[in-house]
């Protein structure tokens, strides 16, 4: 059901676009190539099990966890969806 000036299916198109963007960002973040033996951030050795499990890994678990936390904090998505969180 269209409302106002929005074409039929506009909401679904927006949802699909958001999902496609997220998938593309995830694909771009996939690692490739040979794994580093030492973390690029702190210089600590990267365990062999991690290097084998994640080809192309460049960070140790600790540094990767810190980077992931920073990225989540700046993701730009309002996951709560309440009006209060949209006003912040």
Buried (B, 14 or more C-beta within 10 A) or exposed (E): EEEEEEEEEEEEEEEEEEEEEEEEEEEEEEEEEEBBEEBEBEEEEBEEEBBEEBEEBBBBEEBBEBEEEEEEEEEEEEEEEEEEEEEE
